[in-house]
Amino acid sequence: MSATLAAFLSACLSACAGQPTPVAAQVSGTVIFPPAAGVAVFTARVNGQDREVAQASVTAGGTYQLTLPADLTLTAQATPDLLGDSVRGTFQSVTCQGPLTTQPAAARTVTVGGGRFLIGGSVTATLTPALQAIGLQAPLSPQDASIRARQLVLSDRALTIAAAQTCTFRQGDRTLQGTLDANETLRPGWNVLETTVRVQGGSVSVSIGAADPLTPVDWLYLPSTN
């Protein structure tokens, strides 16, 4: 083998061998509350355009089993949406400042954060990640709350997300100060990204984590106004 060919093969192996190929994945959960059996179509913004990612049959009781595709041909760099529309919608506005980094910077991701629900081929509702109430330690006030939402995120490689931000949250007639913290590594392929929001004592803390292996993801059925 020539020295030139050996050098080429060495460079190729160093640059390419470290990235596992994402594979198809299975995830389950519940649609809360469908009026009947139907089809859930899940969408994401891929390379700047809204795109259908996958669909699943939903039983009359709301349960579904979803096969997520292995490859969405990601060509644009993107940071996962850490808050998501359902969490963001609990506040009138959220403004955050401070460091937010993803390593490696060249990683490509896509977040599945919603969809639509069809019965008999007609769209009857939109879908958004369901908020789940989780425990808070006492003492509590009537305005204390703790919620969690899960989103599906595809990453083309192992991706570390680090954030230490200060945020302002508007909720009704209240302006709350708080933080958003993340220190999590997504694996290559599909991940469940968890956003947990705690409102206690007049302040808000948002923490970001990842569930591994994939855990159930629930969706809220919001009747369509069309």
N, C-alpha and C positions, 0 to 999 in steps of 0.2 A: 504494500500500500504506500502510495506516495505521501510525502510530508504534507502536501497541500490538501489531499483528500482526507487525511487523518485530522488535520486541523478543522476542516469543514464539518466533519462528522462530530467532533468534540464540541464545536460551537453550537451545532444544532441540538445535540443532546442536552447541553447545559441550558439552552433557551426554552426548549419545548417539553422536556420530559417531566417537569415538575407539576404540570397542570392536569389533574384528573378530568376525564370527560363526564359532564353531568349526565345523569340517567333519569329515566321516568320514575315518578314517585306516586305513592298512594296516600291520600288523606281522606278523612271522614269528618262528619260533624252533623249539625242540625240547622235547618232553616226555620227561624222563629218569626211568625207562625204562618205557614202556607195554608190557604183555604182548601187545597186539594193537592193530589199528586200532580207533579209537573216536571219541568226541566229548568235547571239552574245553569245559566250561561255566565261564565266568569271572564272578566275583561281586565286588561292592563294597558298602560301606555308604553308601547314598545317603539323605540327609536323615533319618538316624537308623535306617534299616532296611536289612537285607541284601537285595540286589537282584541279579538276573541282569543282567549288562551285555551279554554277547555270547557266542557259541559258535562253535567251529571244528571241522572234521573233522581228525582226526589220523591220519597214515599208520601202517602197521605199523612203520616205521622211526622214528616219533616226531615227524616234522616237521609243522608246521601253518602255515596262512595265515589271519590273523584280520582281519575288518573291524570296526573300532571305530565305534560310533555317533557322530553329530555332536552330539546333544543328549540329556542325561539329566535335564533340567528340574531343575537344581540350585537349591534354595531356601534352603539353610542354609550359613552360612560355615563353613569347615573348613580346618585346616592339614594338608598332606600328612603321612602317616606316614613320617618320615624314616628310621627304622630298619627297620620291617617285621618281620613275624613270623619270617621265616627267619633274619635277622641276630640278632634278639633271642633266638631260641631257641638260639643258640650259647653263651649265657651263662645262668647261673642267674637272674641279675637284672641290670638296668641302671638306675641312678639318675643323672639329670642335673640340673644347676642352672645358671642363667645366662640371658642374653638369647636369645630366639628371636622374631623378628618377621617378619611378612609384610606387604608393601606392594603394592597398597593393602589396607587391612584388610578392605574389603568384598568382596574376591575370594572366589569359591566354587570349591572343588575337590572331586574325588573320586579315591580311590586304589584301583586294582584290584590287590589283593594276594593273590589266591588263587582257588580254584574247586574243581571236582570233575570226575572222569573217568568216563565212562559207556561200557560195552560192552554192546551189545544192549539198550539202554534201562535197564540196571541200573547203579547207582553202584558202582564198584569201588575208587575211591581219591579222596583229596583232592589238590589241587594247591597248591603253595607256591612262591614264587620260588626258583629253583635258585641255590645258592652256587657261585661260580666262583673257583678259586684263581688268584691273579696273583702276579707276581714280587716278591721282596723283595731288597734289597741285602745282601750279606755284610758282616760275619760274622753267622751265624745260630745260634740255639740250637734244641734240639728243640721248644721251646714257642713259637717264632716262627711267625707265620702271617699271610697276607694274603688276604682274600676280598672278593668283590664280589657284590652282588645288584642286580637291576633290577626296578623296578615301573612300572606304567602309571599316569599321573596325568592327569586331565582338568582344565583350568582354564578358567574362563569369560572370562579376560582375562590380559594379561601380568602375571605375579606374581613379585616378588622375595622370595626367602627368605634371611634372614640369621640366623646362629646362631654364638655363641661360648660354648660351655658346657663346664663341667668335669663329669666323670662318674666314677662308681664302677662297676666291672664285677666280678661274682662269676663265677668259672670254676673249678669243682671246689673244691679247698681253697685256692684263691688269690683274693685281693682285689686287683684291678688299678686303678690310677688312670689317667685319660685325658681326652681332649677330644673334643668334637663340633663341627665347623666347617662352615659353609655360607655361601656367597655366590653365589647362582645365581638366574637369572631364567627362569621357565617361560614359554613362549609361549602365546598363546590356543589352545585346543584340546588335542590329545593330546601328551604328553611321556613320555619314558622317564627316570625318576629313578634315578640310580645311587648306591648307598651302598657305600663302600669302607671296610673295617675292617682296620687293620694292628696286629698284636700283635708288639711287638719290644722286647727288653730290659726286660720286665716292665711295660710301659705300653701303652696302647691309644689309637690315634687313629682317629677316624671322620670321613670327609669325604663331603660330599654334592655331587653334580654332576648335570648333565642331558645326555643324548645327543640331538643334533640334527644330521641328521634321525633319525627313529626307527630304532633298532638292534634286532637280534634279542633277544627276551626268552625265556629258557629257564625251564621249570617242572619241579619235582621231583614225581614220582609217588609218593604215600605210600599203600600199600594200606589200604583201609577195614577197620576191625575189626568193622563191623556184619554 
